[in-house]
Amino acid sequence: MKDKKLLSNEEITSFCSQIAMLFQAGITPVESMNIMLSDAKSDAGKELITAILEVCMQGEPFYKALESTHVFPDYVIHMLALGEESGNLDVCMLNLANYYEKEENIAVSIKSAVTYPFIMIAMMAVIIFVLISKVMPIFNQVFIELGSEMSGFSASLLRLGNNLNRYSIVFLVLIALLVLVYLAATRTQSGKRLTNRFLNVFPLTKHFYESVACERFASGMALTMSSGMDTYSSLDMVSNLVGNKAMQEKIALCKEAIEKGDSFSEALSSSQIFSNLYSQMVGIGFRSGNIDTVLRKIADSYEKETDRRIQTIISILEPTLVIILSVIVGMILLSVIMPLMGIMSSIG
């Protein structure tokens, strides 16, 4: 494969869901890849499926074929290896499709929550820039023609507008750099890691990302344990997926508690990964043999909580930014209109 970039969550979801249907129908990996190759539309898709098919035809396990492409995350490879060993490859593929579908939903939600404020702030900056650099000089000319001049706040804004016009190239370069930084933070792997690291500790987004980490932990544990992996190994694998340092530290504490002889539910409670309610649900799930179902329900609960937090953030930001913009624009206009009205009344 020429392109070694990892597949997106959406691409992994589509691939795993299609393969899961074929495997559930009793179709072998080689036949499945041939079917998918005949339906592939893009050159990149055909290249990927052909690479997988060639390895499968050599008699290698399916997870080895996917690993050879270097475009699937380690989590997918490990889970498929476990699925083949346990004879639950079709179930594992379906679980992976569901897992990465949730990951995509989380990513879209986070992008929506972060992008909206940036757009509003950019609009505010453009409007204010036009007012103080283009509109204020017009008002100043009116004041001069009336035999007066701007003073106080309006004069400060006029000076700022003149400086913006004088050094407009510098400001355009700064804006371009900010755009590049934003693209680097949202499009590159290293940028995403740095952005996530910052948002995980930023006070306004910290609790939101804690909910996301809990949802990822519950989803990952449900997937690994439903595939037959033991609790300790599941914790090891999921620790690399949560993307939250605080959660990783809690997982380490959970593993230590299990090593000391605590049950999984007790370890979850003592490490404060889950609340006592959810920890008790996990304990009941173990005793009833429905641990994966319980963990999925907990993951769904955290997903709903995440959506509520996003909607709350957006519902607060939208009117707040509109109010701030209205106040700033109103102050700028009043700073010139009120003195102008005074001059006009004195002339009258």
Helices and strands as residue ranges (DSSP letters): H 9-24, H 29-39, H 43-57, H 62-69, H 74-86, H 89-130, I 131-135, H 136-145, H 152-166, H 168-187, H 189-201, H 203-226, H 231-239, H 245-259, H 264-270, H 276-288, H 291-347
